[in-house]
């Protein structure tokens, strides 16, 4: 897998990819949660974050992102891997790339995930995140970098 930083030429492909993974997990497009997919460059890159795209044979197979909250805190987001590429370490690689960026630029990283996504929860716990709270089916995590 080749990991590159998002470029605006990928906006349509990335949005389709992310929404496809969400749909397969049983989640529909939600304007309140998914608005960032229409302005990835502004929402992530121009505000002090990053958005990574994992590519195999010219096709997007995964993503990860870091969003700046303030000068000290960031949120790790959008960690997705195409279903037929899961279980091969691509998700871990994308997550670690985002975690590395977070550690180089922020002192605290937060993230959240649906409580049904037990593999993701285990990944976050294994990498030093602590559960802050669980509310309405969402698990919130935090890590001092």
Buried (B, 14 or more C-beta within 10 A) or exposed (E): BEBEEBEEEBBEEBBEBBBBBBEEEEBEEEEEEBEBBEEBEEBBBEEBBBBBBBBBEEEBBBBBBBBBBEEEBBBBBBBBBBEEBBEEEBBBBBBBBBBEBBBEBBEBBBBBBBBEBEEBBEBBEEBEBEEEEEEEEEBBBBBEB
